[in-house]
Amino acid sequence: MRNPAAAADVQRLRAQMERMQGRRLDAPSLPTHPALAGLLPGRGLRPGSAYSLGSSLSLLFALLAQPSQAGSWCGVVGMPGFGAEAAERAGVDLSRVVLIPEPGPRWLAVTATIADVLPVVAVRPPERAKDADISKLAGRLRDRGAVLLVQGPWPQTEAMLDVADARWSGLGDGDGYLSERELTVTVSSRRSPVPRSARVLLPATDGALAEMPQHDLGARTAPAGAPLSEPIPMRRAV
């Protein structure tokens, strides 16, 4: 039998937490590719949260693709090597992307300003920020409901994502073309004591992220200790 008093207490505590965090606990996640959504807490990118990524630009492109296609503006700060053509091939809608490749020493202030107006911000910190500044930015993200994607370590993250065990396919004995790359995406979260991993194609033949075909999951295995690699560099738009 439901206890009305207990239910009222739960609702009151929930409202207090929402006021403290500056966002609704049940706020919908941003659109996320199914191959990644199943690994992330909340099954997607949660508004008001920060995520720590490894150095893979392909992983960043995969996270930007779905939100940009759905109409969300994305800011990219401090990444002069951001390949526009490669990002577009990966599914990123470039008409929804604002690039700030060289923010200078005030990169954190620039990131915070962009987070005020754009729902998704990606940044590559050139140095470690002060804890007080990181806390201020975290509060700003919660107030605005923005998502922060950080290439590199970052405190107070919702989850950490990285890729490993990459294996390219498409090359024959001295001929052929690299067509797709199979790798493992691993997500570690403070909400889950056990990291979650999945084998995916990144990029698939079309350049975007794809789930592994079910009939290939058991047949295709990456060699142990395979080095992590990025896609062959593509010609960048100028």
DRENFI-881669 format. One record per residue: residue number from 0; residue in one letter; chain; x, y, z of N, C-alpha, C in turn. Coordinates in steps of 0.05 Angstrom, whole numbers, plus 5000, padded with zeros to 4 digits. Atoms other than C-alpha are relative to their C-alpha. Layout:
# residues N
[pt NUM; "a"; "A"; [X; Y; Z]; [X; Y; Z]; [X; Y; Z]],
...
END
This chain:
# residues 238
[pt 0; "m"; "A"; [5017; 4976; 5000]; [5000; 5000; 5000]; [5018; 5025; 5000]],
[pt 1; "r"; "A"; [4983; 4976; 5002]; [5028; 5068; 4981]; [4996; 5018; 5024]],
[pt 2; "n"; "A"; [5000; 4983; 4977]; [5046; 5114; 5038]; [5000; 5029; 4990]],
[pt 3; "p"; "A"; [5001; 4972; 5011]; [5022; 5186; 5020]; [5021; 5018; 5012]],
[pt 4; "a"; "A"; [4980; 4983; 4987]; [5069; 5217; 5071]; [5028; 4995; 4988]],
[pt 5; "a"; "A"; [4974; 5006; 5012]; [5129; 5181; 5043]; [5002; 5010; 4972]],
[pt 6; "a"; "A"; [5000; 4990; 5027]; [5110; 5199; 4972]; [5004; 5030; 4999]],
[pt 7; "a"; "A"; [4997; 4971; 4998]; [5104; 5272; 4992]; [5029; 5008; 5007]],
[pt 8; "d"; "A"; [4972; 4995; 4993]; [5174; 5269; 5024]; [5018; 4997; 4976]],
[pt 9; "v"; "A"; [4984; 5005; 5024]; [5203; 5240; 4960]; [4998; 5023; 4981]],
[pt 10; "q"; "A"; [5004; 4977; 5018]; [5172; 5295; 4918]; [5014; 5025; 5009]],
[pt 11; "r"; "A"; [4988; 4976; 4989]; [5197; 5349; 4965]; [5031; 4998; 4997]],
[pt 12; "l"; "A"; [4971; 5003; 5003]; [5268; 5321; 4964]; [5008; 5002; 4971]],
[pt 13; "r"; "A"; [4994; 4999; 5028]; [5266; 5314; 4889]; [5000; 5029; 4991]],
[pt 14; "a"; "A"; [5001; 4972; 5007]; [5245; 5387; 4882]; [5024; 5015; 5010]],
[pt 15; "q"; "A"; [4976; 4987; 4989]; [5302; 5409; 4928]; [5025; 4994; 4983]],
[pt 16; "m"; "A"; [4976; 5008; 5016]; [5353; 5370; 4887]; [4999; 5014; 4973]],
[pt 17; "e"; "A"; [5002; 4986; 5026]; [5326; 5400; 4822]; [5008; 5029; 5003]],
[pt 18; "r"; "A"; [4992; 4972; 4996]; [5334; 5470; 4851]; [5030; 5003; 5004]],
[pt 19; "m"; "A"; [4971; 4999; 4996]; [5405; 5455; 4874]; [5015; 4995; 4975]],
[pt 20; "q"; "A"; [4986; 5007; 5024]; [5425; 5425; 4808]; [4994; 5018; 4976]],
[pt 21; "g"; "A"; [5007; 4982; 5021]; [5391; 5476; 4765]; [4988; 4987; 4976]],
[pt 22; "r"; "A"; [5013; 5013; 5023]; [5357; 5425; 4720]; [4983; 4978; 5011]],
[pt 23; "r"; "A"; [5018; 5022; 4992]; [5303; 5372; 4723]; [5015; 4974; 4998]],
[pt 24; "l"; "A"; [4987; 5026; 5000]; [5326; 5303; 4741]; [4991; 4982; 4978]],
[pt 25; "d"; "A"; [5011; 5016; 5021]; [5281; 5274; 4688]; [5002; 5015; 4973]],
[pt 26; "a"; "A"; [4996; 4986; 5025]; [5304; 5323; 4634]; [5008; 4981; 4978]],
[pt 27; "p"; "A"; [4993; 5019; 5021]; [5308; 5287; 4567]; [5028; 5003; 4991]],
[pt 28; "s"; "A"; [4973; 5000; 5010]; [5376; 5267; 4542]; [5001; 5010; 4972]],
[pt 29; "l"; "A"; [4997; 4992; 5027]; [5403; 5296; 4478]; [5001; 4975; 4982]],
[pt 30; "p"; "A"; [4999; 5023; 5018]; [5397; 5250; 4417]; [5028; 4988; 4999]],
[pt 31; "t"; "A"; [4975; 5014; 4999]; [5452; 5198; 4419]; [4997; 4974; 4983]],
[pt 32; "h"; "A"; [5001; 5024; 5016]; [5469; 5142; 4371]; [4995; 4975; 5017]],
[pt 33; "p"; "A"; [5007; 5024; 4984]; [5440; 5075; 4396]; [5025; 4984; 5009]],
[pt 34; "a"; "A"; [4976; 5015; 4993]; [5510; 5044; 4396]; [5013; 5011; 5024]],
[pt 35; "l"; "A"; [4988; 4987; 4977]; [5531; 5094; 4449]; [4979; 5004; 5022]],
[pt 36; "a"; "A"; [5021; 4995; 4980]; [5464; 5107; 4484]; [4998; 4977; 5020]],
[pt 37; "g"; "A"; [5002; 5023; 4982]; [5463; 5037; 4513]; [5023; 4999; 5020]],
[pt 38; "l"; "A"; [4977; 5000; 4982]; [5531; 5050; 4546]; [4999; 5023; 5020]],
[pt 39; "l"; "A"; [4999; 4976; 4983]; [5517; 5118; 4576]; [4979; 4999; 5022]],
[pt 40; "p"; "A"; [5021; 4998; 4979]; [5481; 5131; 4642]; [4978; 5018; 4990]],
[pt 41; "g"; "A"; [5023; 4985; 5010]; [5411; 5156; 4626]; [4996; 4996; 4970]],
[pt 42; "r"; "A"; [5003; 5007; 5029]; [5419; 5127; 4555]; [5002; 5025; 4982]],
[pt 43; "g"; "A"; [4995; 4977; 5017]; [5445; 5192; 4526]; [5015; 5022; 5015]],
[pt 44; "l"; "A"; [4986; 4978; 4989]; [5480; 5258; 4538]; [4980; 5017; 5017]],
[pt 45; "r"; "A"; [5019; 4988; 4982]; [5447; 5289; 4599]; [5006; 5031; 5001]],
[pt 46; "p"; "A"; [4996; 4971; 4997]; [5436; 5365; 4599]; [5011; 5008; 5027]],
[pt 47; "g"; "A"; [4988; 4991; 4975]; [5478; 5400; 4651]; [5023; 4984; 5009]],
[pt 48; "s"; "A"; [4979; 5018; 4992]; [5532; 5347; 4651]; [5025; 5003; 4983]],
[pt 49; "a"; "A"; [4975; 5000; 5014]; [5605; 5341; 4630]; [5009; 4971; 4995]],
[pt 50; "y"; "A"; [4991; 5026; 5007]; [5636; 5281; 4596]; [5030; 5002; 4992]],
[pt 51; "s"; "A"; [4971; 5001; 5006]; [5710; 5263; 4591]; [5005; 4980; 4978]],
[pt 52; "l"; "A"; [4995; 5017; 5022]; [5734; 5234; 4525]; [5030; 4995; 4996]],
[pt 53; "g"; "A"; [4972; 5004; 5007]; [5798; 5203; 4501]; [5007; 5018; 4976]],
[pt 54; "s"; "A"; [4990; 4982; 5021]; [5837; 5233; 4443]; [4988; 4995; 4973]],
[pt 55; "s"; "A"; [5011; 5007; 5026]; [5796; 5201; 4388]; [4980; 5022; 4990]],
[pt 56; "l"; "A"; [5018; 4981; 5013]; [5765; 5254; 4342]; [4976; 4986; 4989]],
[pt 57; "s"; "A"; [5022; 5016; 5011]; [5722; 5199; 4312]; [4978; 4997; 5021]],
[pt 58; "l"; "A"; [5020; 5002; 4978]; [5688; 5189; 4380]; [4986; 5026; 5004]],
[pt 59; "l"; "A"; [5012; 4973; 4996]; [5677; 5264; 4387]; [4980; 5005; 4977]],
[pt 60; "f"; "A"; [5018; 4997; 5022]; [5646; 5266; 4317]; [4974; 4984; 5004]],
[pt 61; "a"; "A"; [5023; 5017; 4996]; [5600; 5208; 4335]; [4981; 5012; 5021]],
[pt 62; "l"; "A"; [5017; 4988; 4980]; [5575; 5246; 4396]; [4987; 5026; 4991]],
[pt 63; "l"; "A"; [5011; 4975; 5010]; [5564; 5311; 4358]; [4980; 4995; 4978]],
[pt 64; "a"; "A"; [5016; 5004; 5023]; [5529; 5279; 4299]; [4970; 5001; 5005]],
[pt 65; "q"; "A"; [5029; 5002; 4994]; [5461; 5262; 4329]; [4988; 5027; 5009]],
[pt 66; "p"; "A"; [5011; 4974; 4991]; [5450; 5328; 4367]; [4999; 5021; 4978]],
[pt 67; "s"; "A"; [4999; 4980; 5022]; [5471; 5370; 4307]; [4979; 4994; 4979]],
[pt 68; "q"; "A"; [5020; 5008; 5020]; [5426; 5331; 4260]; [4972; 5006; 5011]],
[pt 69; "a"; "A"; [5026; 4995; 4988]; [5368; 5341; 4309]; [4995; 5030; 5004]],
[pt 70; "g"; "A"; [5004; 4971; 4999]; [5379; 5417; 4306]; [5014; 5014; 5023]],
[pt 71; "s"; "A"; [4985; 4987; 4978]; [5423; 5430; 4367]; [5026; 5012; 4990]],
[pt 72; "w"; "A"; [4975; 4988; 5007]; [5480; 5479; 4358]; [5022; 4989; 5018]],
[pt 73; "c"; "A"; [4977; 5011; 4986]; [5549; 5454; 4377]; [5024; 5018; 4998]],
[pt 74; "g"; "A"; [4976; 4983; 5000]; [5611; 5494; 4396]; [5024; 4982; 5003]],
[pt 75; "v"; "A"; [4975; 5015; 4998]; [5681; 5467; 4387]; [5022; 5019; 5006]],
[pt 76; "v"; "A"; [4981; 4981; 4990]; [5735; 5503; 4426]; [5028; 4988; 5003]],
[pt 77; "g"; "A"; [4972; 5008; 4995]; [5811; 5496; 4424]; [5008; 4975; 4984]],
[pt 78; "m"; "A"; [4992; 5023; 5017]; [5815; 5443; 4368]; [5006; 5009; 4972]],
[pt 79; "p"; "A"; [4992; 4991; 5027]; [5853; 5472; 4309]; [5002; 4978; 4980]],
[pt 80; "g"; "A"; [4999; 5023; 5018]; [5859; 5402; 4280]; [4973; 4988; 4994]],
[pt 81; "f"; "A"; [5027; 5010; 5005]; [5783; 5393; 4277]; [4996; 4999; 4970]],
[pt 82; "g"; "A"; [5003; 5004; 5029]; [5773; 5364; 4207]; [4970; 5003; 4992]],
[pt 83; "a"; "A"; [5028; 4995; 5007]; [5709; 5394; 4178]; [4989; 4979; 4981]],
[pt 84; "e"; "A"; [5009; 5020; 5019]; [5705; 5345; 4120]; [4996; 4973; 5013]],
[pt 85; "a"; "A"; [5003; 5025; 4985]; [5717; 5285; 4165]; [4976; 5000; 5018]],
[pt 86; "a"; "A"; [5023; 4998; 4982]; [5665; 5310; 4214]; [4974; 4998; 4985]],
[pt 87; "e"; "A"; [5024; 5002; 5016]; [5614; 5319; 4159]; [4995; 4972; 4990]],
[pt 88; "r"; "A"; [5003; 5028; 5009]; [5627; 5249; 4132]; [4990; 4983; 5023]],
[pt 89; "a"; "A"; [5008; 5015; 4977]; [5616; 5224; 4203]; [4971; 5006; 5009]],
[pt 90; "g"; "A"; [5027; 4994; 4994]; [5547; 5255; 4204]; [4995; 5026; 5014]],
[pt 91; "v"; "A"; [5004; 4975; 4986]; [5559; 5322; 4237]; [4989; 5021; 4981]],
[pt 92; "d"; "A"; [5012; 4978; 5016]; [5515; 5378; 4210]; [5017; 5025; 5004]],
[pt 93; "l"; "A"; [4981; 4978; 4996]; [5568; 5432; 4199]; [4985; 5027; 5001]],
[pt 94; "s"; "A"; [5015; 4975; 4999]; [5514; 5485; 4191]; [4991; 5006; 5029]],
[pt 95; "r"; "A"; [5008; 4996; 4972]; [5501; 5476; 4266]; [5025; 5000; 5018]],
[pt 96; "v"; "A"; [4975; 5001; 4985]; [5575; 5479; 4288]; [5013; 5027; 5000]],
[pt 97; "v"; "A"; [4985; 4975; 4997]; [5612; 5540; 4314]; [5029; 4992; 5008]],
[pt 98; "l"; "A"; [4973; 5007; 4994]; [5688; 5532; 4312]; [5016; 5023; 5011]],
[pt 99; "i"; "A"; [4982; 4981; 4988]; [5735; 5570; 4357]; [5027; 4986; 5004]],
[pt 100; "p"; "A"; [4976; 5017; 4998]; [5802; 5537; 4342]; [5022; 5010; 5018]],
[pt 101; "e"; "A"; [4979; 4988; 4983]; [5848; 5585; 4380]; [4989; 5019; 5020]],
[pt 102; "p"; "A"; [5013; 4982; 4981]; [5814; 5613; 4442]; [5020; 5015; 5017]],
[pt 103; "g"; "A"; [4980; 4986; 4984]; [5880; 5634; 4474]; [5000; 4992; 5030]],
[pt 104; "p"; "A"; [4998; 5007; 4972]; [5895; 5634; 4549]; [4974; 5001; 5015]],
[pt 105; "r"; "A"; [5026; 4998; 4987]; [5823; 5651; 4566]; [4981; 4979; 4989]],
[pt 106; "w"; "A"; [5015; 5021; 5012]; [5799; 5585; 4537]; [4976; 4991; 5018]],
[pt 107; "l"; "A"; [5022; 5009; 4982]; [5757; 5568; 4599]; [4978; 5020; 5000]],
[pt 108; "a"; "A"; [5021; 4979; 5001]; [5721; 5635; 4598]; [4985; 4999; 4973]],
[pt 109; "v"; "A"; [5014; 5003; 5026]; [5707; 5625; 4524]; [4981; 4976; 5000]],
[pt 110; "t"; "A"; [5017; 5024; 4998]; [5680; 5555; 4538]; [4975; 5006; 5015]],
[pt 111; "a"; "A"; [5023; 4993; 4983]; [5635; 5582; 4593]; [4980; 5018; 4985]],
[pt 112; "t"; "A"; [5017; 4982; 5015]; [5609; 5637; 4547]; [4985; 4986; 4979]],
[pt 113; "i"; "A"; [5013; 5016; 5021]; [5594; 5588; 4491]; [4978; 4983; 5012]],
[pt 114; "a"; "A"; [5020; 5017; 4986]; [5558; 5543; 4541]; [4975; 5015; 5008]],
[pt 115; "d"; "A"; [5023; 4984; 4993]; [5512; 5601; 4557]; [4979; 5000; 4977]],
[pt 116; "v"; "A"; [5018; 4996; 5023]; [5483; 5601; 4487]; [4997; 4975; 4983]],
[pt 117; "l"; "A"; [5002; 5024; 5016]; [5496; 5532; 4456]; [4996; 4976; 5018]],
[pt 118; "p"; "A"; [5006; 5023; 4984]; [5469; 5465; 4482]; [5022; 4979; 5002]],
[pt 119; "v"; "A"; [4978; 5020; 5000]; [5532; 5425; 4465]; [5026; 5015; 4995]],
[pt 120; "v"; "A"; [4974; 4987; 5003]; [5604; 5448; 4475]; [5022; 4979; 5003]],
[pt 121; "a"; "A"; [4977; 5018; 4999]; [5667; 5408; 4460]; [5025; 5017; 5003]],
[pt 122; "v"; "A"; [4976; 4985; 4995]; [5735; 5432; 4486]; [5023; 4981; 5005]],
[pt 123; "r"; "A"; [4975; 5014; 4994]; [5807; 5408; 4488]; [5016; 5019; 5017]],
[pt 124; "p"; "A"; [4986; 4982; 4982]; [5838; 5441; 4550]; [5031; 4999; 4994]],
[pt 125; "p"; "A"; [4970; 5000; 5004]; [5911; 5463; 4538]; [5014; 4996; 5027]],
[pt 126; "e"; "A"; [4988; 5003; 4973]; [5923; 5459; 4613]; [4978; 4994; 5020]],
[pt 127; "r"; "A"; [5020; 5006; 4980]; [5889; 5439; 4677]; [4989; 5025; 5012]],
[pt 128; "a"; "A"; [5013; 4976; 4989]; [5839; 5490; 4702]; [4999; 4998; 5030]],
[pt 129; "k"; "A"; [5002; 5000; 4971]; [5832; 5511; 4774]; [4974; 4988; 5009]],
[pt 130; "d"; "A"; [5024; 5014; 4990]; [5782; 5472; 4816]; [4977; 5020; 5003]],
[pt 131; "a"; "A"; [5021; 4981; 4996]; [5743; 5535; 4832]; [4987; 5008; 4973]],
[pt 132; "d"; "A"; [5011; 4993; 5026]; [5736; 5553; 4758]; [4984; 4977; 4988]],
[pt 133; "i"; "A"; [5014; 5023; 5010]; [5715; 5482; 4741]; [4972; 4998; 5014]],
[pt 134; "s"; "A"; [5025; 5001; 4986]; [5661; 5485; 4795]; [4981; 5021; 4990]],
[pt 135; "k"; "A"; [5016; 4979; 5011]; [5636; 5551; 4767]; [4988; 4992; 4973]],
[pt 136; "l"; "A"; [5010; 5009; 5026]; [5631; 5522; 4698]; [4979; 4978; 5003]],
[pt 137; "a"; "A"; [5019; 5021; 4995]; [5595; 5461; 4725]; [4973; 5012; 5007]],
[pt 138; "g"; "A"; [5025; 4986; 4993]; [5543; 5507; 4756]; [4987; 5013; 4977]],
[pt 139; "r"; "A"; [5010; 4987; 5024]; [5536; 5544; 4691]; [4987; 4980; 4982]],
[pt 140; "l"; "A"; [5011; 5021; 5017]; [5524; 5479; 4653]; [4973; 4992; 5011]],
[pt 141; "r"; "A"; [5026; 5008; 4988]; [5469; 5460; 4702]; [4979; 5021; 4996]],
[pt 142; "d"; "A"; [5020; 4978; 5003]; [5436; 5528; 4698]; [4990; 5001; 4972]],
[pt 143; "r"; "A"; [5008; 4997; 5028]; [5436; 5528; 4622]; [4991; 4974; 4988]],
[pt 144; "g"; "A"; [5007; 5025; 5011]; [5425; 5454; 4612]; [5017; 4992; 4976]],
[pt 145; "a"; "A"; [4982; 5006; 5021]; [5486; 5449; 4567]; [5016; 4975; 5006]],
[pt 146; "v"; "A"; [4983; 5024; 4998]; [5529; 5388; 4554]; [5029; 5008; 4992]],
[pt 147; "l"; "A"; [4972; 4995; 5005]; [5605; 5393; 4558]; [5015; 4974; 4993]],
[pt 148; "l"; "A"; [4984; 5023; 5008]; [5649; 5344; 4520]; [5030; 5008; 5001]],
[pt 149; "v"; "A"; [4972; 4991; 4995]; [5722; 5349; 4543]; [5019; 4978; 4990]],
[pt 150; "q"; "A"; [4980; 5018; 5009]; [5779; 5316; 4506]; [5023; 5001; 5020]],
[pt 151; "g"; "A"; [4979; 5001; 4979]; [5823; 5296; 4564]; [4986; 4996; 5027]],
[pt 152; "p"; "A"; [5011; 5004; 4973]; [5814; 5285; 4639]; [4985; 5025; 5010]],
[pt 153; "w"; "A"; [5016; 4977; 4990]; [5762; 5328; 4674]; [4985; 4990; 5025]],
[pt 154; "p"; "A"; [5015; 5008; 4976]; [5734; 5325; 4745]; [4970; 5005; 4997]],
[pt 155; "q"; "A"; [5029; 4996; 4999]; [5660; 5322; 4761]; [4986; 4992; 4974]],
[pt 156; "t"; "A"; [5012; 5009; 5025]; [5644; 5283; 4698]; [4977; 4980; 5005]],
[pt 157; "e"; "A"; [5022; 5020; 4999]; [5580; 5244; 4686]; [5011; 4973; 4992]],
[pt 158; "a"; "A"; [4988; 5025; 5009]; [5621; 5191; 4649]; [5025; 5006; 4985]],
[pt 159; "m"; "A"; [4976; 4999; 5016]; [5687; 5177; 4615]; [4998; 4980; 4978]],
[pt 160; "l"; "A"; [5002; 5016; 5024]; [5689; 5150; 4544]; [5027; 4998; 4986]],
[pt 161; "d"; "A"; [4975; 5003; 5015]; [5747; 5121; 4506]; [4997; 4976; 4981]],
[pt 162; "v"; "A"; [5000; 5022; 5019]; [5763; 5073; 4449]; [5026; 4985; 5002]],
[pt 163; "a"; "A"; [4976; 5017; 5000]; [5813; 5016; 4443]; [4996; 4976; 4981]],
[pt 164; "d"; "A"; [5000; 5025; 5016]; [5831; 4952; 4405]; [4989; 5005; 4972]],
[pt 165; "a"; "A"; [5010; 4993; 5027]; [5822; 4982; 4336]; [5011; 4981; 4979]],
[pt 166; "r"; "A"; [4991; 5017; 5022]; [5825; 4940; 4273]; [4987; 5009; 4974]],
[pt 167; "w"; "A"; [5010; 4991; 5026]; [5818; 4966; 4202]; [4995; 4975; 4982]],
[pt 168; "s"; "A"; [5005; 5020; 5020]; [5789; 4924; 4146]; [4998; 5013; 4972]],
[pt 169; "g"; "A"; [5002; 4991; 5028]; [5788; 4930; 4070]; [5025; 4996; 4984]],
[pt 170; "l"; "A"; [4975; 5004; 5015]; [5861; 4919; 4053]; [5004; 4970; 4994]],
[pt 171; "g"; "A"; [4993; 5027; 5007]; [5881; 4857; 4015]; [5030; 4996; 5001]],
[pt 172; "d"; "A"; [4971; 5006; 5000]; [5950; 4829; 4000]; [5013; 5020; 4980]],
[pt 173; "g"; "A"; [4987; 4980; 5017]; [5982; 4893; 3974]; [4981; 5017; 4985]],
[pt 174; "d"; "A"; [5019; 4983; 5014]; [5918; 4924; 3948]; [4975; 5005; 5017]],
[pt 175; "g"; "A"; [5024; 4994; 4986]; [5851; 4951; 3968]; [5000; 5027; 5014]],
[pt 176; "y"; "A"; [5003; 4974; 4986]; [5826; 5010; 4009]; [4989; 4995; 5029]],
[pt 177; "l"; "A"; [5011; 5001; 4974]; [5814; 5020; 4083]; [4970; 5007; 4999]],
[pt 178; "s"; "A"; [5029; 4995; 5003]; [5738; 5015; 4088]; [4986; 5005; 5027]],
[pt 179; "e"; "A"; [5013; 4995; 4975]; [5718; 5011; 4161]; [5019; 4991; 5023]],
[pt 180; "r"; "A"; [4983; 5006; 4977]; [5748; 5006; 4231]; [4982; 4989; 5022]],
[pt 181; "e"; "A"; [5014; 5012; 4978]; [5724; 4960; 4285]; [5015; 5006; 5026]],
[pt 182; "l"; "A"; [4987; 4995; 4975]; [5739; 4980; 4357]; [4981; 4997; 5024]],
[pt 183; "t"; "A"; [5016; 5002; 4975]; [5715; 4977; 4429]; [4997; 5027; 5013]],
[pt 184; "v"; "A"; [5006; 4976; 4985]; [5681; 5036; 4462]; [4994; 4992; 5029]],
[pt 185; "t"; "A"; [5004; 5006; 4972]; [5684; 5035; 4538]; [4991; 5025; 5015]],
[pt 186; "v"; "A"; [5010; 4978; 4985]; [5644; 5080; 4584]; [5002; 4993; 5030]],
[pt 187; "s"; "A"; [4998; 5003; 4971]; [5661; 5088; 4658]; [4984; 5023; 5013]],
[pt 188; "s"; "A"; [5017; 4980; 4988]; [5612; 5124; 4703]; [5000; 4997; 5030]],
[pt 189; "r"; "A"; [5002; 5001; 4971]; [5607; 5142; 4776]; [4973; 4988; 5008]],
[pt 190; "r"; "A"; [5026; 5012; 4994]; [5535; 5117; 4771]; [5000; 4970; 4998]],
[pt 191; "s"; "A"; [4998; 5029; 5004]; [5558; 5047; 4753]; [5027; 4990; 5008]],
[pt 192; "p"; "A"; [4974; 5009; 4991]; [5614; 5009; 4788]; [5015; 4984; 4978]],
[pt 193; "v"; "A"; [4988; 5017; 5021]; [5626; 4966; 4726]; [5000; 5015; 4973]],
[pt 194; "p"; "A"; [5000; 4987; 5027]; [5649; 4998; 4660]; [4984; 4984; 4980]],
[pt 195; "r"; "A"; [5015; 5013; 5021]; [5606; 4983; 4600]; [5015; 5003; 4973]],
[pt 196; "s"; "A"; [4985; 5000; 5025]; [5637; 4965; 4533]; [4983; 4988; 4977]],
[pt 197; "a"; "A"; [5014; 5011; 5023]; [5612; 4950; 4463]; [5019; 5002; 4976]],
[pt 198; "r"; "A"; [4984; 5000; 5025]; [5645; 4932; 4397]; [4983; 5014; 4978]],
[pt 199; "v"; "A"; [5014; 4984; 5020]; [5626; 4982; 4342]; [5017; 5003; 4975]],
[pt 200; "l"; "A"; [4985; 4992; 5023]; [5646; 5005; 4273]; [5003; 5030; 5001]],
[pt 201; "l"; "A"; [4995; 4971; 4998]; [5678; 5074; 4277]; [5026; 5008; 4987]],
[pt 202; "p"; "A"; [5024; 4996; 5017]; [5680; 5094; 4222]; [4992; 4974; 4986]],
[pt 203; "a"; "A"; [5009; 5021; 5018]; [5636; 5046; 4183]; [5006; 5008; 4971]],
[pt 204; "t"; "A"; [4993; 4994; 5028]; [5640; 5045; 4107]; [4991; 5028; 4992]],
[pt 205; "d"; "A"; [5010; 4974; 5007]; [5599; 5109; 4102]; [5013; 5023; 5015]],
[pt 206; "g"; "A"; [4986; 4980; 4985]; [5644; 5145; 4151]; [4989; 5006; 5027]],
[pt 207; "a"; "A"; [5013; 4995; 4975]; [5595; 5146; 4209]; [5003; 4977; 5019]],
[pt 208; "l"; "A"; [5001; 5021; 4980]; [5586; 5105; 4272]; [4979; 4979; 4993]],
[pt 209; "a"; "A"; [5020; 5021; 5005]; [5550; 5038; 4265]; [5003; 4978; 5020]],
[pt 210; "e"; "A"; [4999; 5023; 4982]; [5532; 4980; 4310]; [5011; 4977; 4985]],
[pt 211; "m"; "A"; [4990; 5024; 5013]; [5567; 4915; 4296]; [4977; 4982; 4991]],
[pt 212; "p"; "A"; [5020; 5020; 5009]; [5526; 4866; 4254]; [5000; 4977; 5019]],
[pt 213; "q"; "A"; [5001; 5021; 4980]; [5501; 4812; 4300]; [5015; 4975; 4991]],
[pt 214; "h"; "A"; [4987; 5024; 5009]; [5529; 4756; 4257]; [5030; 5003; 5001]],
[pt 215; "d"; "A"; [4971; 4996; 4999]; [5598; 4788; 4262]; [5011; 5001; 5029]],
[pt 216; "l"; "A"; [4991; 4996; 4973]; [5601; 4795; 4338]; [5018; 4978; 5010]],
[pt 217; "g"; "A"; [4984; 5022; 4990]; [5628; 4726; 4350]; [5023; 4993; 4981]],
[pt 218; "a"; "A"; [4981; 5009; 5019]; [5667; 4718; 4286]; [5024; 5019; 4998]],
[pt 219; "r"; "A"; [4979; 4980; 5004]; [5707; 4783; 4286]; [5012; 5007; 5027]],
[pt 220; "t"; "A"; [4986; 4993; 4975]; [5758; 4794; 4341]; [5025; 5016; 4993]],
[pt 221; "a"; "A"; [4976; 4984; 5004]; [5812; 4846; 4346]; [5024; 4987; 5013]],
[pt 222; "p"; "A"; [4976; 5011; 4988]; [5883; 4824; 4360]; [5006; 5012; 5027]],
[pt 223; "a"; "A"; [4994; 4990; 4973]; [5904; 4830; 4433]; [5022; 5021; 4998]],
[pt 224; "g"; "A"; [4980; 4979; 4999]; [5941; 4894; 4446]; [5003; 5016; 4975]],
[pt 225; "a"; "A"; [4999; 4985; 5025]; [5924; 4924; 4379]; [5002; 5030; 5006]],
[pt 226; "p"; "A"; [4996; 4971; 4994]; [5947; 4997; 4377]; [4975; 5016; 4993]],
[pt 227; "l"; "A"; [5021; 4982; 5006]; [5895; 5051; 4380]; [5008; 5018; 4977]],
[pt 228; "s"; "A"; [4994; 4983; 5023]; [5891; 5088; 4314]; [4977; 5016; 4992]],
[pt 229; "e"; "A"; [5020; 4983; 5011]; [5853; 5144; 4282]; [4996; 4994; 4971]],
[pt 230; "p"; "A"; [5004; 5004; 5029]; [5823; 5142; 4212]; [5022; 5014; 4984]],
[pt 231; "i"; "A"; [4981; 4987; 5018]; [5868; 5159; 4154]; [4991; 5029; 4997]],
[pt 232; "p"; "A"; [5008; 4972; 5002]; [5869; 5236; 4153]; [4987; 5006; 4973]],
[pt 233; "m"; "A"; [5014; 4993; 5024]; [5820; 5264; 4103]; [5006; 5029; 4993]],
[pt 234; "r"; "A"; [4996; 4972; 5008]; [5827; 5328; 4064]; [4981; 5018; 5014]],
[pt 235; "r"; "A"; [5017; 4983; 4984]; [5800; 5384; 4107]; [4990; 5024; 4983]],
[pt 236; "a"; "A"; [5011; 4977; 5013]; [5755; 5438; 4083]; [5013; 5026; 5010]],
[pt 237; "v"; "A"; [4988; 4975; 4992]; [5784; 5508; 4084]; [4981; 5023; 4996]],
END
